[in-house]
Amino acid sequence: MALYAVRHKASGSIRLVDAPTNAAALRHVAGDEYAVTIPKAREVAKLAADGVPVEDYGEAPAGEPDPS
């Protein structure tokens, strides 16, 4: 395994995580604040009606500069 420094972009705080990959290190840290599920159709309909946009993987979220 390798040691990864996982930085919080907004605050600059850093956590050191010993993990097999950088994705695993990020998952370890993000797991403290986020959970990922597959929404049911009814939940998707409500979220869409509430104006929650669909984000495409690999594209910068609306309002953020493209990192490339």
Secondary structure, 3 states (H helix, E strand, C coil): CEEEEEECCCCCCEEEEEECCHHHHHHHHHCCCCCCCCCCHHHHHHHHHCCCCCCCCCCCCCCCCCCC
